[in-house]
Amino acid sequence: MWVATPTAAAVRSDRDRHQALACFGARSRTAPSIDPEGCQNLGFAHKAGSMKTSDDSMNVAGIDIGKHALDVGLDRDQDRLQASNDAEGFGKIIAFLKRWQVQTVGVEATGSYGFCLIEALREAGLEVVQHQPQQISFYRKMQLKRAKNDTIDAVLIARFTAMADPRTVFDDPRLAGLAEKLLYLEQLREDAIIRQGRLDRYRDPVIIAEIKAEIADFKARSKAMRAALLKELRTHPDLKSKLDLLLSIPGIGDYSALVLLIRLPELAYLDRAKIAALVGVAPFDDDSATMRGQRRIAAGRKTIRSALYLPTLAAATQWNPDLIVFYQRLKKAGKKTKLVVIAAMRKLLNIARAVLIKGDKWTPKKLSD
């Protein structure tokens, strides 16, 4: 009778690990990576730090986050845990992780369901790495895994976290609260725009008056929320200084500056190519053999692009002398308007990055190169 030997399983496990390392890169202290998909970090550090390298004595955990339940798995699958998504469950998970000497925890970026958990884990001294769902999906396919449930997903996240390159962590708990208020501000602005688009649909004066009243209400609430957010941000001297630097750039107003400070905390810490990739304004190659495809932008942090698009267009055509020269040069070269605006947005990000790094307010043709 044939019996599967441990050696065969070990070879298969070793092969899988080498495949993963080849595709995603071994963990190292010196090679932080940035995902062009743009994982939405909710904080930055006063000094950037890299993830610690795990060794054979340390376990890495993964947590599959649900609205009501949390499933925890280890990269070696020694043990599993399911807990409720509340304070009591967080306590059980932290005790479980400490019992298994876990230092690093991987989670998928799944929105608000994980905010409180991540905060509790970091307060307990654990490192938390957020992955894009697409990364975990690709890793599952690479491993030829078809079975899927919450506990399997937790182990899969743990193994991906153990094998993937570490990334620089921008951990500032102040930005988590500011990000929530900014999200509400964005929703208020969007609600006003949606109702503005409804006006052309109706002729009844009563309905039109009601819609106009709703628009006025959303605009008033949006203005009040923006003022409150600016006031709160200015209570922190370092954030106030950065805000003032960004506001010195023609084309960047209160809302754009808030978005850059809260949604893009990496701006002053990464090089311009990585910033462009994070925002989704980097043109990617599309070549194969002798075929030369058209360069296109992809993925990235859509909320930042949306917030900067119209301000960039206004700055490049009216307000910012550096961008005006740049915009006109590309237009004269026959480039399409949308392409030119994206290129100008990339240049505006470079200007914003420069003023934050140098600590000097914007002046024409001084900091934009």
Buried (B, 14 or more C-beta within 10 A) or exposed (E): EEEEEEEEEEEEEEEBBEBBEEEBBBBEEEEBBBBBBBBBBBBBEEEBBBBEEBEEEBBBBBBBBBEEEBBBBBBBEEEBBBBBBEEEBBEBBBEBBEEBEBBBBBBBBBEEEBBBBBBBBBEBEBBBBBBBEEBBEBBBEBBEEEEEEBBBBBBBBBBBBBBBBBBBBBBBEBBBEBBBBBBBBBEBBEBBEEBBEEEEEEEEEEEBEEBEEBBEBBBEBBEEBBEEBBEBBEEBEEBEEBBEBBBBBBBBBBBBBBBBBBBBBBBBBBEBEBBBBBBBBBBEEEEEEEEEEEEEBEBBBEBBBEBBBEBBBBBBBEBBEBBBEBBEEBBEEEBEEEBBBBBBBBBBBBBBBBBBEEEEBBEEEBBBE
